[in-house]
Amino acid sequence: MTDTPSNDPAARTRAIVAWLLVAMSVAGIADLVTDSPGVWRGSHAFVELAFIALAAATAILLLRGWRDTERSLASVRATLATRQAERDRWRELAQNALRGLGEAMDRQFDEWALTPAEKETAMFLLKGYSHKETGSLTNRSERTVRQHAVSVYRKSGLSGRAELAAFFFEDMLLPSESAARPDEDPASLKP
């Protein structure tokens, strides 16, 4: 969508400046034409010609600068639109992946027979919240949250927060050339 001069303050200012420069050039030409022929060879004519040339040159330079700026702005807008589309695609992929991870985690919590409060506590633990922070966010006492956490660890057979996090996230490695292939022994990749 291109802004018209009526609703774009910058375009309105450019138009005013351009018309003022045109008016100054026209006024200078009119003044020069209406002068008597004897004055045309004097310093007054030279000053008027310089004034006209200066106004015209300024108008041309400004117009060229504005045109180049508009081209640059169009390029930046196109790049921005491309980046926004990439961001939107990434968000959609990430949301789908996170939704799938959340559903898989919920299924695992069900297999462990966690209560809704224990599931909520487990999620806060996985997000890195302390027992005190979790209690504050869930309107429970810190002691109650600790009891839920102990119950989560007991039902899951895990010894603590680190093992809980490792259970869900251990295999989440970023792809790289040095990552172990399924048929390789990870110990053989150590330096």
Buried (B, 14 or more C-beta within 10 A) or exposed (E): EEEEEEEEEEBBEBEEBBEEBEEBBEBBBEBBEEBEEEEBEEEEBEEBBEBBEBBBEBBEEBBEEBEEEEEEEEEEEEEEEEEEEEEEEEEEEEEEEEEEEEEEBEEBBEEBEBEEBBBBBBBBBBEEBEBEBBBBEBEBEBEBBBBBBEBBBEBBEBEEBEEBBEBBEEEEEEEEEEEEEEEEEEEEEEE
